[in-house]
Amino acid sequence: MSATASKSFGGRQFRSEELCLIRQVVTGCAGLSREELAQTVCELLGWRRPSGRLKARECRDLLEQLEEEGWLELPSKRAGRPRGLRTEIPVTAGGEPDKSLVGTVREFGPVLAEAVEDEAGQRLFRELVGRYHYLGYRVPFGAHQRYLIWVSRPQRLVVGAVQFSSPAWRMAVRDRWIGWDEATRKRNLQRIVSNSRFLVLPWVRVKNLASKVLSLTQCQLRRDWEDRYGVELLLAETLVDRARYRGSCYRAANWIELGCTSGRGRMDAGHQRHGCAPKTVLVYPLVPDAARRLREA
C-alpha cells in the first residue's frame, strides 16, 4: 500500500492520513494487545456503532489485514478463540440425548425462546450446536444474538438453539431483490441479519415446532438486537443447504425464497469454490416495507 493510498473496509473509506494515524498508534503503543490497539484506534477515529459502542471487532480485522499487506506490524496474538474457527465443545449431562418427544406444539407448549445472556447459557448453546448441528459450532463473525428454545410441558426441557449474526457482505439474489446500489448497500447492510444456525434436537419430533420457533425469534429479535447494538433490523436472511434440506419450516413461517447462491461461501475471496455448494436463499421482512427502506434509507 502506498503512502497516499486510501482503503475501503467494512463499509468505511479510510483516508491516507487515517491510515498513517493507525500505523503511528500501533508503532507507538507497542505494549498494548491487539484488542487494546483496536479500541484505541476506534476512539481516535470515532468508529462506532449507532449504539455508541466502539467497532473494536471490525477494527481488529482491519489491523490484521493491514499487517498482511505489510503496512504495519502487530504484537503477537494472545490466547483466545479466533472468530470463525471451531472451538472446544463441552460434553455434559445437560447435552446428552433425552427421551424422544413426539407430538404437537400444543401438547408441549408454551414454547419459549430465551436469549443467551450468561456463561451457563453460552456453554449449553455451544454444546448443543457443537454436538448436534451438521455445521458444528464456530465463534461467530461480528454482531450476533443467540437463543435457547424450551418447551414447558410436561416439564421444562431444552429442545433447540437459534443464532442470528452478521449478514453476507454480498449476495447477488438478495441484492437484486432489494434493488440497492453499492453505496446504499454499504450504508444499510447492518440492518440485515443472518439466521446462521437453526437447530431442533434430533430426538425432538414435535409437529410445527420449527416454524413456531422461527415465529417466536422473529418477534423477539428486532427488540433484542436494537437493545444490544442500537440498530433497527429490517430483514432476516438464511441459507439452506439444498443437498440436505428443503427449508419447509421457513416457508411455513412465511419466509420468501429468492434463488440460490453461487456456492462460493463467505471466505472465498479468490473465487476458487464457485458452484461447489450452492445454497437456497430465503429472506423474511421484519417490517412491511423492508426492501424499500433498505433501498432508500
N, C-alpha and C positions, 0 to 999 in steps of 0.2 A: 504493500500500500504506500503510495507516495505521500509526501508531507502535506500536500494540498488537497488530497482526496477527501470526499465525504463518504458516508457509509449509511446504507439503509438496513435497519434491523428491527424486527418485532413491531413493524408498523410506524417506526420513527426514523427520521432522517437525522443523522449526526453530522454536524458541520466539522470542518477540519480543525477549527480551534477547540471544539469539544473533544475530539479525539486526542489532541495534544494534551488537554487538561487531564483526560483519563490516564494517559501514559505518565504524566507527572505525578498523579496520585499514586499509581502503582509503584513507581520508582522511589518516591519519597516516603512511602509508608510500608517499608519492607517487612515490618514486624506484624502487620495485620494478616488475618486469614483471608481467603478468597471471599467468604461471606461478608466479612467486615469491610473489605475493599468495595464490594458491590454496594453495600449500604452507603458508604461514604460517597461513591460516585453518584448514586441516586439522589442523595441530599444536595450535592453541588449542582446537579443538572436539573433538579426539580422533576425527576422521572417518577411519577406517582400514578396509582390507580385513582379512579374517580372517588373512591372512599377516602383517599388521602394516604393510604399505605404506600410505602416505597415498593417499586418494582424490582426488588432485590433478586428474585429468581431469574427474571429475564436479563438483568444486568450481569449476573454471573455468567450466563450463557454467552452474552456479548463479549465479556472479558476473555473467556476461553476461546472464542472464535478469533478474536484479535491476536491472541497468543499463537494460535495455529497459523495465522497469516504473517507471523514474525514481527508484529507491531509492538509487542511488549512481552515481558516475561513475568509470569505469576509465581507466587510461592507454591510449594508442593501441596498437593491435596491432602487434607486431613481425613481421618477415617470417617466414613459415613455411608449412606445408601444413595448412590447416584440415581437421579431421576431417569425413568425409562428402563431401568435394569431390574432383573429379578432380585429378590431379597429373601432372606431366610424365612421359611414358613413354619410357624409353630404347629405342633401336633398335640392336642389336648383332648381331654374327655368331652369338652364342650363342642368339639368339632367332629366327634365320631358319628357315623350313621345311626340314625334313630329308627324306631319302628315306622313302617310305611304310614303315610297319611293319605287316605283315599276318600274322596267325597266332593262336596261343593263348597264354594266360598261361604255360603250362608251357614253351613254346619260348623265351620271353624272360626268364623268372624266374631268380632270385628278384626279386620286386618289392619296392622299398624306399620307405617314407615317411619322409623326413628332415626334422626340424624346421628351420625357417629361423631361424638364430641370428646370422649375421654379415652385414656390409654387402653382400658379393658375392651371398649368397643372397637378400637383400632386393631387390637390383636385378634379379636374374633373375626372381624371383617377380613383381615389378611389371611387368616387360616382358612376360612370358608372359600374365599375366592381362589387362594393358592392351591387348595386340595381338590376343588370340585368344578372350577371353571376351566374350559378347554384351553383358554389363553393363559391361565395362571394369573398370578399377582405380579404386577410391576409397580414401582414407585411412579405415580402419575406425573405427567408434564404439566407445569403451570397450575392454574387455579383448579380446584376440584371440590366436590361435595359428595359425601357417601351416606348411604342409608342401609340399615339392617331391617329386614322385613320379619314381622312377628304375626302369628295367629294367637287368638285369645282363648279358644275353647278346644278341647276340654281343659287344657292348661296352656299357659303361655309358652310358646315354642318358637325358636327362630327357624324360618323357612327359606330365607333368601337374602340376597345382597344386591345393591344397585350403586353404581358410581357414575357421576357426571363430571366431565373435565373439559379442558380447553378444546376448541374445535379444530378441524383440519384447516391449515393455513390456506390451502386452495383445494377446491373440489369442483370439477367442471360442471356436473349436472346441477349441483346446488347453486353455484354462482349464476348459471343461466336461468334457473328458476327465480332467483331473486332479481336478477337483471341489473346488478350494480356495476359501476365502473371500478377501475383499480383503486383510485383514491378513496372512494366510498367504502370499498371492501376493507381496506386497511383501517379506516376510521371506525367502522361498525362491527368488525369481526368479533370483538369482545362481547357483543350482545347475542352471540350464538353459543350453545353449549352442546357437548357431545355425550351421549349415553354410551360410555366406553366399556362398562361392564354391567351385565344383567344376568343374575344367577337365581334360579329356583333350584333348591337342593334336590339331588336325584331321587331321593326316597319320598318326595312330596308329589302326590298325584291329585291335586285339587283343581277341579274344573274351573276355568276362568280366572284362576289366581294370577297368572302372569299379566293379563290385561288389567286386572284390578290394581296390581302393583304399579303399573305404568300410570294409571289414572291418579293414584294417590301421590306418587312422586312428582308428577307434572303440576299438581296443585300446590305442593309444598315448596318446590324448587325455586320458583321466582322470588318468593319471600326470603327463603334461606340464603340464596345467592346475593340478593341485594343487601341483606343484613351483614353478610360476611365480607363482600367485596365492593359494595356500593355501586353495582352495575345492574341495570334493569335488563333482564333477559327477554328476548323476543322470539327466539326459535330454538328448538332442540333438534339434534340430528343423531343418526346412528348408522352403523354399517353392519349388515347381516351377511355372514359367510354363506354364500349360495350353495356351497358343497355340503353344508351341514344343516341349515335351517331354512324355512320358508318365510319366517317373520310374521306368522299368522297373528301372534299376540299384539304386535304393533298395529297391524291393520284393524284388529278388533278394537283397539284403543284410539282409532281414527288418525293414525299416522299416515302420511302421504308418500307413496313410492315415487321417486324421481328418476330412477335409472340405475346405472352401475358405475363403479369407479374404474379407473384404468388398470387397477391391480398393482400399483407401484408400492403404496404404503408411505407413511409419514417420513421415513428416514431415507428414501431412495432418491436423493438429490441428483444422482448420476443417471437416472432412467435405466437402470440395469435390470429391473424386475417388471417392466411393463407387461401387463397381461397375465402375470403369474398367479395372482389371487384376487380376481375381481370380486367386489362386494356390492350387494344391493344397498342403495342409499335411500333412507326414509327420513322424513322430517315431520315435526309437529309444531305448528304455530302456537306459541304460548300467549299470543294476543291475536285478535281477529284480523288485523291489518299488518301482520308481521313482515311480509315481503315488501310492502310499500314503505314501511318505516325503516327497514334496513337499507332500502334503495335510496331514500330521500333524506334521512335524518342527518 
